Amino acid sequence: MGSRARRKQIWCVQPLTPLMEGPDFSMQNQEGSKKESSWEVIREWFRVQKSVPGTGSNNFSMSVYGNNINLAKRQDLRLLLGVLGCPLAPIPISNNPISYLQIKNIPIETSAANYIIQQYLAATGCSKQHNGAKNMYTSGVVKMIRCETEISTGKSVRTLGSRSGENGCFVLWQMSPGMWSLELAVGGNKVLAGSDGKIVWRHTPWLGTHAAKGPQRPLRRIIQGLDPRSTARLFAKAQCLGEKRIGEDDCFVLKVAADRAAVVERNEGPAEVIRHVLYGYFSQKSGLLIYMEDSHLTRVQSPDNDTVYWETTIGSTIGDYVDVDGVLIAHQGRTIATVFRFGETSIQHSRTRMEEEWRIHDVVFNVPGLSMDSFIPPADIFDAENANTISP
């Protein structure tokens, strides 16, 4: 009871709302409440950017914003953290033992993918370890580069925004199976997120605490080179699409996608998730994962019956693998994210680009004293669930 009471003092109680992975199109606000929903962050960012009386980023200056410069920077950072702060993978991680991946009596695309994953486990050193680490601690630094948006009307293209960056740091804890906790601080803003293996949640100063809808899915930061075993389990049911060259490397391309039932669970109000697909690019030379890209498409029916599509694509270059207790862990990477907005009838569309550079400083396996109690969700979630149960 004492720990629960202390937890309530730390976390500001907020109504439980879904964790959305993109802009919020719900135009309805709760009566007497000004709390933004996560989709509204992108919409507000576009509103601020369109008020800027300048075109082209080359001659962009701080004076363009005038009195709104602080508001514009704040909206930029919110959008960055909303898209790149703690994105999730499209599907849950398989609980099947990695050593039992099949390569016979299954479609050739699946057997080829399983063989590539076995090579990946061997390249990272996981095949030599019969018992994986029980938990992991990771710390690192990030640099998030502000957004640039191109708005096209069919005849002309207008560029908005600047490329100034914000430095930050993060701490990540993980315990098998599926429990993790992330603290990310950038530009004076902090994002907290976590999972107890059943509930995925996120907390930001401007949104409060949110729970993710749909199946429990892993944190993208974990599978992009930090935990090879989790990456291998995620691609356990992947299909091999063939080969593609990434930089100087010839790679095998593996694909995993959320099934229709899982996608439907993530729908909210007028926003309908159409698909969420993840591609992994494994070097033919080293066997390591060197690039990862996922694409998330949402369709929104607006009150005036216009249909708008939002496609979020996140691509990460992964490298600088370093041996940590016999396992190769990626220590550096660069992520580029784009948010593409388009409609069925209008010729106008917009494309927003943002970047993140990250570097790992420390990785420690089997930290003494770390237990399941370290991954208990905030009291906000339990309070909201109880309130929803009691209310008529």
N, C-alpha and C positions, 0 to 999 in steps of 0.2 A: 504493500500500500504506500509505503514511503517513497519508493522509486516512481510509482505512478503519479503521486502528487507532485514530485519534483519535475517530472516530465511535462505535466500540464502547465507549470510555470514557464517552461522554456518555449513550448510551442503555442502559438496563438491559435485558438480554436476557430476553425473555418468550416463552412458547410462542405460536405464531401461531394466533389464533382469529378467527372472523368478526366483522366490525363490524356489530353489530345496531342497528337504528334504533328502539329501543323497549325495554320491559322484558324481562328474560331469564327464561324459564320453566324452564330446565334446572335440575333439582334435583341433578344429579350434579356433585360436585367431584372434581378430580384428587387422587389419593392423595398425602398429604403437602403439599398446596398449599391455601392459603386465599385465593388470588386470586379476586376476584369476576368474574363475567361481566357484560356490560353490561346484560342484562335484569334481573339481580338488584338493580341499583341502585334501580329502582322498587319492587320487592317489599320490599326492606329499608326503603325510605321509608314504605311503607304500614304496615309492622310498627311502626316507631317512632311514627308518627302515631296509630295505634290505641291506643297505651299512654297517650296524653294524657288525663287525666281531666276534660277540659273540653269544652263544646260552644259553638259560636258564636264567631266571630272578633272580635266587638265588645268582649268583656270578656277577650280573650286577653292574658295577661301572661307575662313570662319565667319567673316563678316556677312556672307550670304544669308546665314540663318538669322542674323540680327539678335533680337531678344530671345529667339527660340533655339539657340545653339545648345543649351543644356538639355532642353526637351528632346531635341533631335538625337543627341548623343545617348541619352537614356533609352530612347526607343530603339536605337541601333543595337545597344548592348542587350536589351531584352530579347530582341529578335535573334541575335547571335546565340545567347544562352538557351533560348527556347528551342532552336533547331539543333545546335551542336553541343549543348550542355550535357545531356544524358539520354541520347536516343537509344531505342531498344531494337533488337534484331526482330525479324518478321515472324519467327517460329520459336517454339520452346526447344530446349536442349533435350535430346533423347537420353533416357535413363539406361539404355542398353549398354553393357560393357563394350568398350572400344575393341577389345581383342576378338569379339565375335562378329565383326563386320563381315558380311557375306560377299563373295566374289563369284559364286556359282549359282546356276539355276535362277537367275534374275536377269532383267533386261541389260543389254550391253552398256547402255548409258549409265546405269546404276552400278554395275560391276566395275566399270572403268573408274567411276568416281570413288568407289570404295578402295580400289587399288591405289589411287592417288593419295587418299587420306592415310593409308598405311605408310606410304612413302613419306608423307608429311610428319607423321608421328616418329618415324625412324630418324628423319633429318633433325627434328627438334630434340631428340634424345629421350622422348617419352616411352618408346618401345622397350628401352632397357630397364625402365622402372616399373616394377610390378604393382607397387602401391604409390599412387600419386600423393602430392602434398595435401594435408588436411585443411590448410588455410593459407592465405597469402596477403601480404601487405605491400602496397605500391604507392610511391609518391612521385610527383613530377611537376613540370611547369608547362604552361600553355601560353600561346600568344594568339589572340583572336583578332582578326582583321575585319574592320567594319564593312558594311554592305554597300554594294553598287547595284543599281537597278536600271535596266533598259526597258523603256516603255515604247512599244511600237504601235502605230496607228495604221500601218499598211503602206503609208507614203513616207513617213519620217520616223526616226528613232531618237528618243530623248534619254540621256544618261543622267542619273541622279545619284547623289551620295559621294562619300569620300573613302579613302583607303587607310585611314589612320587605324592603329592597332591598340589593343589593351593587353597587358601582361597579367598573368595569374598563375595559380598553382592548384593542385588537387591531391587528395589522399583517398585511396581506394582500399577497402578491406573485402576479402572474399572468403567464404567457407562453403565447401561442398555439402549438399547439392543445391545450387541455385540461390545461395544467400550471399548478399553483397551490400556494401554501404559506400556511398560516394559523397565527398564534400569538395565542391569546386568553387573557388573564389576568383573573380575576375573584375577588375575595375571598380572595386568597392561593392560589388554585388556577389551574393553567395547563393549557390544552388545545392540543395541537399536531396539525395535520392537513395533508395534502398529497396531491398527485397528480403523477406523472411522465408522464401521458398514457395509462398502461396500468394502474397500480396506484393505488388510493385507500387511504390509511391514516390512522389516528388514534392518538394517544398521550395517555393521562391518567395521573396518578400512581396511581390506584386500579385501573386496568384494564391498564396496560402498553400495548403496541403491537398494534393490530388492523388487519387488511386487510379491505376491503369485498368482499363476495361479489357476484356478478352483473356486469352490464355496467358499464363505467367511466362514472360520471355526474358532472355538474358540482356544485360547491358552491353551495348555495342563496343564500348571501350575494352571490355574484358576479352572479347573474341578477336580483336584486331591485333593479335600477337602477344598479349599478356598471359593468356592461359591456353596453350596448345591443345590440351585435352578437351576443354570446353569447345574450342573451335572445331575439333574433330567430331565431337558429338553433334554439333549443330549441322555439320555437313554429312551426317551419317546416312541420310536419305536423299542426298543430292544427285543430280544428273550431270554428266559431263557433256558440255556443249561443243567441245572441240578445242582448238588452240587459238591463241592470240598473242601478239607481241606487245609487251609493256616495257617501254624504254629499251634497255639492252637485253631484256630477258624474253625468251619464248615461254609462254605459260599455258598450262591447262586451265580451262574455264569451267568451274563448277557452279551450279545454280540450285538454290532452294527457294521455295515460295510458300507463302501461307495459303492453306486451303480455304475454300469458300466459307465453310462453317466458322472458322477462326476469324476470318475477315468480317463476317456479319456481326460477330460479337463486339467488334470495335466501333460499330456505327453509333452515332449520337445525334439526335435531332435531325436537322436538314443535311448533315454531313454523312455521306455514305462512302466507306472505304472500298475502292474497287479492287486494288491489288497491292501487295507488298512483296517484292522480290529481292533476293540478295545474291550477288555473284562474288565468288572467290577466285582469285588468279594465283595459281601455284606455279612457281618457277620450275621448269623442266630440268634445269641445271642443279639447283640446290635443294629442290623439294619444298622450299619454304613459301609461306603465304607472303606475297609482296604487294598485293593490291586487293582492295575490297570495295564493292559498290552496291548500294541498295537503292531501290526506287519505290516510292510510296505515292500512290495516286488516290485522290479523294474527289468525289463529285458532290457539289452542293446545289440544292434547289433553293433559290432565293425567294423571298415573299412575292416578288413580281413575276414569278414563274420562269425567270432566266436561269439557265444552268451554267455554273462556273466550275471549272476543273482546276485543282491545285496539285501539281506534281513536285514532290521533294526528292531530289537525288543527292546522295552523299557518297563521295568517292575518296578513299584513303590510300595513300602510298605508305607502305610499311617497310621499315628497314632497321639497320644497325642492330642486328641480332647479337646478343651477348650471353655467354654461358653463365647461368645462375644455378648452382648446385646440380649441374649435369643437364639442365634444360635450357634450350636457347629461347630467350625472351627478346621480343622486339623493343628497342629502347628509343626509337625516334620515328616520327611520321608527320605527314601533312595531309590535311583533309580539306576538300573543296566541296561546298554545298551550294546547290541552286534550288530556288523555289520558282517554278514556272506557273503562271496564272493565265488561263485562256478560257474562252467560252465557245459554245456551239454555233452561235450566230454572229457575234461581234468579231471584227477583224483586229480589234485591239488586244494585245497581250503584253505581259510584262515578265521579265526574268530578273530575279534577285540573286546575287552571288555573294558568298561570304567564305572566309577561310579560317583555318586553325592549324597552327604548328604546335606539336607537342614533343616533349622529351622526358624520358623516365630517368629519375635520379637514384631511386632505391627500390629494390625488390627483395622481400624477405619471405621465406616459406616457413610454415609451422611455427607461428608466433605463439609463445606460451601464454596461457590464460584466456585466449580468445574463445568464446563460447557462443551458443545459439542466442543467449540473452543479449549479445551485442547487436543483433539484427532485428530486435523488436520494433515494429512500426510505431510512429508517433501516436500519442493518445488521441489526437484529432480524429484519426480514422475510426477508432473504436467508439468514440463519443458520437460521431456522426452516424455510424451503423446502428448504435443503440437508439438514437433519436428517430431514425427512419423506421426501426422496428416498432417503437412505441406509438408513433403518430398514426392516426386513423387513415 
